[in-house]
Amino acid sequence: MSINRHVLIPALAGLSMLLGACTTVSVVPQRMDALKSVALVGYSGEVDLHVQNEPSTGVGGAISAIKQTKQYASGELEQRHAEEAQAAYDSLAKKLEAKFGWKVMPREQLGANPDYANRVAQAGKGMGGSRNVPGILSQYAAEKLSPAEREALSKALGVDALVVVTSSTVIGKTSGMSIGGLGKMVKYPRTTLRLSLYDAANPEPAWKDISAQGEAAPTGVENVMGAEVFEKEKQALQEAVDLAIDSLIARYDEAKQKAQAAK
């Protein structure tokens, strides 16, 4: 049975909003405070800026479809998606390092580690989403590691903990109007992050957040006469990710304060 991602991704985002009233973030302060180094070993990103029930009609839609087909065939589309994923990954690593004072293993150093590179080769590209980081495990592959495998990988990398992240981006808001492929619409992306941080051999994460949702990005992706304009896509997606990271960190601080107060 095939699943339409144009239906699945918005549905997951809606579920995240529904779960907002529940406990969607947990922190174990004493375990978090003991960390000095981490590696972001798993990342998967999915982007769906499709407007529900709006067909790609008209000349603009046809041109957009032809353009994307050519980009896919040439590898340009995959390259653009990889660059967007790398930018998101690197921004998350930088902000975690700044927030916690950790030494976050650089992406290039992580990919060059023989033990990690072997795991990436064995995992392949399955279940990775549309925004994958070359040389980095997908979230699915990283979450499949057993506690013993995580402990062994941590030792091989020389870090205290492993971080796994999923990024899901949908339309946060729109401006303008497009009907039947006529007019102009601007779509402002909004990202939700899911993070798990595993320290040592503990089976449960020291920090887990399943719904860190950011505000809609200030920059939008334009659709003119049914044709997508990609010039601002990278900027818009990066702004959405950065806002979600800010939400992730704010939710961490709140959860940690609650955990400490409950002692």
Residue pairs with C-beta under 8 A, 6 or more apart in sequence:
5 46
5 48
6 48
6 50
6 52
9 46
9 48
9 168
9 170
10 48
10 52
10 170
12 168
13 168
13 170
13 190
13 192
13 213
16 24
16 168
16 192
16 210
16 211
16 213
17 211
17 213
19 210
19 211
20 211
20 213
24 209
24 210
24 211
25 208
25 209
25 210
25 211
25 212
25 251
25 252
25 254
25 255
26 205
26 207
26 208
26 209
26 255
26 259
27 206
27 207
27 252
27 255
27 256
27 259
28 206
28 207
28 259
29 256
29 259
29 260
31 199
31 202
31 206
32 100
32 197
32 206
32 207
32 256
34 160
34 199
35 100
35 102
35 160
35 161
35 199
35 206
36 102
36 103
36 160
37 102
37 103
37 104
37 105
37 158
37 159
37 160
37 161
38 96
38 102
38 103
38 104
38 105
38 159
38 160
38 161
38 162
38 163
38 197
39 104
39 105
39 110
39 154
39 157
39 159
39 161
39 162
39 163
40 89
40 92
40 93
40 96
40 104
40 105
40 107
40 110
40 136
40 163
40 164
40 165
41 110
41 116
41 136
41 137
41 142
41 153
41 157
41 162
41 163
41 164
42 136
42 137
42 138
42 139
42 140
42 141
42 142
42 143
42 162
42 163
42 164
42 165
43 85
43 88
43 89
43 92
43 132
43 133
43 136
43 137
43 138
43 139
43 164
43 165
43 166
43 167
44 127
44 128
44 129
44 131
44 132
44 138
44 139
44 140
44 165
44 166
44 167
45 84
45 85
45 88
45 129
45 130
45 131
45 132
45 166
45 167
45 168
45 169
46 129
46 130
46 131
46 166
46 167
46 168
46 169
47 84
47 130
47 131
47 169
47 189
47 237
48 169
48 170
49 169
49 170
49 171
49 187
49 189
49 221
51 171
51 174
51 178
51 185
51 187
51 223
54 178
55 61
55 180
55 181
56 62
56 64
56 65
56 181
56 226
57 180
57 181
57 226
58 180
58 181
58 182
58 225
58 226
59 181
59 225
59 226
60 181
60 224
60 225
60 226
60 227
61 181
61 225
61 226
61 227
62 226
63 227
64 226
64 227
64 228
67 227
68 77
68 228
70 76
71 77
71 80
72 78
80 230
80 233
80 234
81 130
81 131
81 132
82 131
82 132
82 133
82 134
83 234
84 131
84 233
84 234
84 237
84 238
85 131
85 132
85 133
86 107
86 133
86 134
87 234
87 238
87 241
88 131
88 167
88 237
88 238
88 241
89 107
89 133
89 136
90 107
91 238
91 241
91 242
91 245
92 165
92 193
92 241
92 245
93 104
93 106
93 107
94 104
95 242
95 245
95 249
96 102
96 104
96 163
97 103
97 104
99 249
103 159
105 157
105 159
107 133
107 135
107 136
110 116
110 135
110 136
110 157
111 117
111 120
111 135
111 136
113 156
113 157
115 152
115 153
115 156
115 157
116 137
116 153
116 156
116 157
117 135
119 137
119 141
119 153
120 135
120 136
120 137
123 137
123 138
123 141
125 132
125 138
126 138
126 140
126 141
127 138
127 140
127 141
128 138
128 139
128 140
129 138
129 139
129 166
131 167
132 138
139 164
139 165
139 166
139 194
142 162
142 164
143 164
143 196
145 153
145 162
147 198
147 201
147 202
147 203
148 201
150 162
150 198
150 201
151 200
151 201
153 162
154 160
154 161
154 162
154 200
160 199
160 200
161 197
161 198
161 199
161 200
161 206
162 197
162 198
163 195
163 196
163 197
163 198
164 195
164 196
164 197
164 198
165 193
165 194
165 195
165 196
166 193
166 194
166 195
167 191
167 192
167 193
167 241
167 244
168 191
168 192
168 193
168 194
169 189
169 190
169 191
169 192
169 237
169 240
169 241
170 189
170 190
171 187
171 188
171 189
171 190
172 188
172 189
172 190
172 215
172 216
172 217
172 240
173 188
173 190
173 216
174 185
174 186
174 187
174 188
174 220
175 185
175 186
175 188
175 220
176 183
176 184
176 185
176 186
177 183
177 184
177 185
178 184
178 185
178 223
178 225
178 226
181 225
181 226
182 225
182 226
183 225
184 222
184 223
184 224
184 225
185 222
185 223
186 220
186 221
186 222
186 223
187 220
187 221
187 222
187 223
188 216
188 217
188 218
188 219
188 220
188 221
188 236
188 240
189 216
189 217
189 220
189 221
189 236
189 237
189 239
189 240
190 213
190 214
190 215
190 216
190 217
190 240
190 243
190 244
191 213
191 214
191 237
191 240
191 241
191 243
191 244
192 211
192 212
192 213
192 214
192 244
193 209
193 212
193 213
193 214
193 241
193 244
193 245
193 247
193 248
194 209
194 210
194 211
194 212
195 207
195 208
195 209
195 212
195 248
196 205
196 207
196 208
197 205
197 206
197 207
197 208
198 205
198 206
199 206
207 252
209 248
209 251
209 252
209 255
212 244
212 245
212 247
212 248
212 251
213 244
213 247
214 240
214 241
214 242
214 243
214 244
214 245
214 246
214 247
215 243
215 247
216 240
216 243
217 236
217 237
217 239
217 240
217 243
218 239
219 232
219 235
219 236
219 239
220 232
220 236
221 228
221 229
221 230
221 232
221 233
221 236
222 228
222 229
222 232
223 229
